Amino acid sequence: MEPRHAHLCAKSANRLQFPCCLATFGQLKLSIHLQGRRLKLYVVEAKRLMGKQDRVCGSFVKVSIVPDTSRKCRQKSRTILGSTNPVFHEQFIL
């Protein structure tokens, strides 16, 4: 298994945009914006996702801030069925 890594593509005042890569599982494109004491996370899309045994899967994104022992900040996107390149365009405020 290859190591996890993130590549920073763009940075402005309080905003980051980068694709997160898990080399064996695919890529996730998102942007992060700090707004006061809140973190706004915008999930754009995923690419080249792999299901178990190379089958197409239902794709979703779970987000949380760690440590979050109470699990109150965990949020989940809608599930997109049958796509290895799902487009989410969903916003989360943490």
ZAMARGU-4260 file (C-alpha; in steps of 0.2 Angstrom, whole numbers, plus 5000, padded with zeros to 4 digits):
<rodrens>
0) 5000/5000/5000 | 5007/5017/4996 | 5007/5031/5008 | 4994/5044/5010 | 4998/5062/5004
5) 4990/5078/4999 | 4996/5090/4986 | 4992/5108/4989 | 4986/5116/4973 | 4980/5134/4978
10) 4980/5145/4993 | 4973/5161/4997 | 4969/5171/5013 | 4958/5159/5023 | 4955/5146/5009
15) 4964/5130/5003 | 4960/5120/4988 | 4969/5103/4986 | 4965/5085/4980 | 4968/5072/4993
20) 4976/5057/4986 | 4976/5039/4992 | 4985/5031/4978 | 4977/5015/4979 | 4959/5021/4982
25) 4957/5037/4971 | 4957/5056/4973 | 4946/5068/4982 | 4945/5086/4977 | 4939/5098/4990
30) 4941/5116/4997 | 4943/5122/5015 | 4938/5139/5021 | 4941/5146/5038 | 4926/5157/5043
35) 4928/5164/5060 | 4928/5149/5072 | 4920/5138/5059 | 4928/5128/5046 | 4918/5127/5029
40) 4922/5111/5019 | 4917/5110/5001 | 4918/5093/4993 | 4919/5094/4974 | 4922/5077/4967
45) 4931/5061/4968 | 4940/5052/4954 | 4946/5034/4950 | 4938/5026/4965 | 4939/5008/4967
50) 4926/4996/4975 | 4930/4979/4983 | 4938/4967/4970 | 4937/4981/4957 | 4918/4982/4956
55) 4909/4999/4955 | 4903/5005/4972 | 4891/5017/4981 | 4902/5032/4985 | 4900/5045/4999
60) 4911/5056/5010 | 4912/5057/5029 | 4919/5072/5037 | 4924/5076/5055 | 4936/5086/5065
65) 4948/5075/5076 | 4949/5073/5090 | 4930/5071/5091 | 4926/5058/5104 | 4908/5063/5105
70) 4905/5061/5086 | 4894/5076/5086 | 4904/5085/5072 | 4903/5070/5060 | 4894/5073/5044
75) 4891/5062/5028 | 4887/5067/5010 | 4874/5059/5000 | 4878/5042/4992 | 4881/5041/4973
80) 4878/5024/4966 | 4888/5016/4952 | 4901/5029/4948 | 4920/5028/4950 | 4920/5047/4947
85) 4906/5054/4958 | 4903/5073/4958 | 4896/5079/4975 | 4896/5098/4976 | 4892/5097/4994
90) 4896/5109/5008 | 4899/5105/5027 | 4901/5117/5041 | 4911/5111/5055
</rodrens>
